[in-house]
Amino acid sequence: MAKTPDGFVSLKSLKQGPSSPRDTLALIRRIYFKTTRQTIEHDFAHAIELLKGLKTEEEREKATAFMHGISELRKEWTLKRTKPRKSRQEK
């Protein structure tokens, strides 16, 4: 059986759905703290889907800080990955 990478959060919760908005917020928080450079794209998509399941504006506002943090991590890690390197000839 393959070992899942650190920070991996299963999409299983999307099929079953968290039992309450409180559980959804807890899962988004967990995603924020467990995400890694290798899992950020998956975790970001997962968090977005969870956010869509929150019914009220108040519930979504509570998730804002974690969603902003996940977004910033994604932006930072994506930029580092795609940033072109200077060749030795350009120096």
Order of alpha helices (4+ residues) and beta strands (2+ residues): alpha-alpha-alpha-alpha
